[in-house]
Amino acid sequence: MGELQNFSKGILKENPVFIMVLGICPALAVTTSLINAIGMGIATTFVLIFSNLVISVMKNLIPDKIRTIIFVFITAVFVTIADLLMKSIFPEINKALGIYIPLIVVNSIILSRTEILANKNKIIPTFFDSLGMGIGFTLALMIMGSIREILGNGSICNYVFVGENTRTILVFILPPGAFIVYAYMIALLKKSLNNNAQ
Amino acid sequence: MTRIASSLKINILSFSLISLVMLAVLWLVYFATKEFIKNAKNNAELEKIKSVLPAFDNNPLDSAKTFDELVFYTAKKGDSIIGFACKTFTERGFNGKFSLMVGFLPNGTIYKTIILEQNETPGFGSRMKSKWHEQFNGKDPAKYNLTVKKDGGDVDAISSATISSRAYCDAIETAYLSLMKNILKKADTVTTSEPSETNNTVELKKDSNIIKKDSVVAAPMPAKPAIFQFSDKSIFNDAIPAFDNDPLKDFKSVNGLDIYIGKKNGVITGYAITSFSNKGYGGKVIILVGFNADGSINNTSLVQHNETQGLGSQVGGPDFKDQFKGKNPALFKLQIKAEGGDVDAVSGATFSSRAFCDALQKAYYAFLKAKK
């Protein structure tokens, strides 16, 4: 029961992107297409789970005063691993995401999770919480990515479904579109969660 | 188990230990993925080469050669060369550098082109990825002018992405010139030194002879603007005092600069000269200078430049260029004041100001020559 709640809260009730407003730099920057969003989501989830697990296991060996530097170090190692794995398995997506993969190191979701979760909890709850947060982040990116790709580029997963000369709503691919979609998603989610609570 | 207490010794020990363990893990992953990454990279490269050339059966990656920073791959079927793929790039994109792969047939005709890496604006410049680039397929750059129609060439630019289109042409042109200079010459000597040729190589030899002829025909161009092609004579309204002829038709080329002559009732009222300098901060700066018949400067304007917006681009603004009005370069030293001349440089844009003066000076020399 407890584990299930740990897992599910990250997906909707405490969704890192739409509710906690964390990690929005990648959420705004890479969601120009669904494929990019999935790639970014999976890479972040991978780093989130593994760095939190390792920190949770080692937490008693980490002196309190220098904990942050060690957390960042461990995160950086897993980000590099994720980068290497992506380069060997999905080189195309890695190229498209570019600098945003190394930037996962400073993703605020990971920083906050290591501090408030892995630093204090045992390994099982840490795993389910990170998995939930990771999936919540991935889903949020996928929603934004598909909305922006469909409206802005007339395609989904690089499959173009509009004619060659159709004018698409370009603004959704450009940075302002990211903010528009993001704002609407937050508003919608807030409203539906409030309705449920009443 | 409780957390260990912080003290200097323990901190150092703990950090070193954790670093070592994590670095060991990283080291293992690095060696495990090294080969995969290399293969993935090669496969991606091979895929790109395949998509710009007809079917081949060798491994072009083995034949990679670098000339002038461009990488050339030779594709063969059996023993005969069926094409060259060139990894080329341009610095003139809207967002800086982008690179393409261009496939050439042995006679220099473009087979296909594909974008490798680009940072152009999504929805505008990035439309290069769509069917637009198919217009280059099968074109021979010896006969096909690789500039956009706006600049007098044969290429349809993407609307609202002229700079990206120009840059694309620029990259192909770079590849073509390098191919002609470095590879096709060689291909020619190889085929002539080996008498025992298969049918394909004979064809190749024939083709390369054709290229030679073509380039000979294409080289001596009739007097045609070399620097910049204007489409409308209204551009000269500011440059030349009242004229009633069409300066576009009253054209000559002096010192490699384009000179347009303005006349009223058959009397020369002024000269408009397109001049350039390569000393700009962003490379080439092209200006249009109008001279009165007596040799004083009538007006100047910036035609094309790559200078920094807001700094170097100010040399096109009235504050800077109005200082030349009515000045005769025989008396007015076309050098910035810091270097002993008479020109007030734009602050923060010394390079651009210098380039502007340089281009003006060239134009003046051409003017003196044209007046004789």
HADDOCK unambig.tbl for C-alpha pairs under 7 A between the chains (distance, minus, plus):
assign (segid A and resid 60 and name CA) (segid B and resid 2 and name CA) 6.07 0.50 0.50
assign (segid A and resid 60 and name CA) (segid B and resid 3 and name CA) 4.08 0.50 0.50
assign (segid A and resid 60 and name CA) (segid B and resid 4 and name CA) 6.06 0.50 0.50
assign (segid A and resid 61 and name CA) (segid B and resid 3 and name CA) 6.41 0.50 0.50
assign (segid A and resid 61 and name CA) (segid B and resid 4 and name CA) 6.07 0.50 0.50
assign (segid A and resid 61 and name CA) (segid B and resid 14 and name CA) 6.59 0.50 0.50
assign (segid A and resid 62 and name CA) (segid B and resid 4 and name CA) 6.94 0.50 0.50
assign (segid A and resid 62 and name CA) (segid B and resid 14 and name CA) 6.41 0.50 0.50
assign (segid A and resid 63 and name CA) (segid B and resid 3 and name CA) 6.90 0.50 0.50
assign (segid A and resid 63 and name CA) (segid B and resid 4 and name CA) 5.72 0.50 0.50
assign (segid A and resid 63 and name CA) (segid B and resid 5 and name CA) 5.87 0.50 0.50
assign (segid A and resid 63 and name CA) (segid B and resid 6 and name CA) 4.99 0.50 0.50
assign (segid A and resid 63 and name CA) (segid B and resid 11 and name CA) 6.22 0.50 0.50
assign (segid A and resid 64 and name CA) (segid B and resid 6 and name CA) 6.31 0.50 0.50
assign (segid A and resid 65 and name CA) (segid B and resid 6 and name CA) 6.24 0.50 0.50
assign (segid A and resid 66 and name CA) (segid B and resid 11 and name CA) 6.94 0.50 0.50
assign (segid A and resid 70 and name CA) (segid B and resid 15 and name CA) 6.82 0.50 0.50
assign (segid A and resid 74 and name CA) (segid B and resid 22 and name CA) 6.90 0.50 0.50
assign (segid A and resid 77 and name CA) (segid B and resid 22 and name CA) 6.71 0.50 0.50
assign (segid A and resid 77 and name CA) (segid B and resid 26 and name CA) 6.47 0.50 0.50
assign (segid A and resid 81 and name CA) (segid B and resid 26 and name CA) 6.51 0.50 0.50
assign (segid A and resid 81 and name CA) (segid B and resid 29 and name CA) 6.64 0.50 0.50
assign (segid A and resid 84 and name CA) (segid B and resid 33 and name CA) 6.70 0.50 0.50
assign (segid A and resid 85 and name CA) (segid B and resid 33 and name CA) 6.79 0.50 0.50
assign (segid A and resid 87 and name CA) (segid B and resid 37 and name CA) 5.87 0.50 0.50
assign (segid A and resid 88 and name CA) (segid B and resid 33 and name CA) 6.44 0.50 0.50
assign (segid A and resid 88 and name CA) (segid B and resid 36 and name CA) 5.07 0.50 0.50
assign (segid A and resid 88 and name CA) (segid B and resid 37 and name CA) 4.24 0.50 0.50
assign (segid A and resid 88 and name CA) (segid B and resid 40 and name CA) 5.94 0.50 0.50
assign (segid A and resid 91 and name CA) (segid B and resid 40 and name CA) 6.81 0.50 0.50
assign (segid A and resid 170 and name CA) (segid B and resid 123 and name CA) 6.11 0.50 0.50
assign (segid A and resid 173 and name CA) (segid B and resid 122 and name CA) 6.75 0.50 0.50
assign (segid A and resid 174 and name CA) (segid B and resid 122 and name CA) 6.77 0.50 0.50
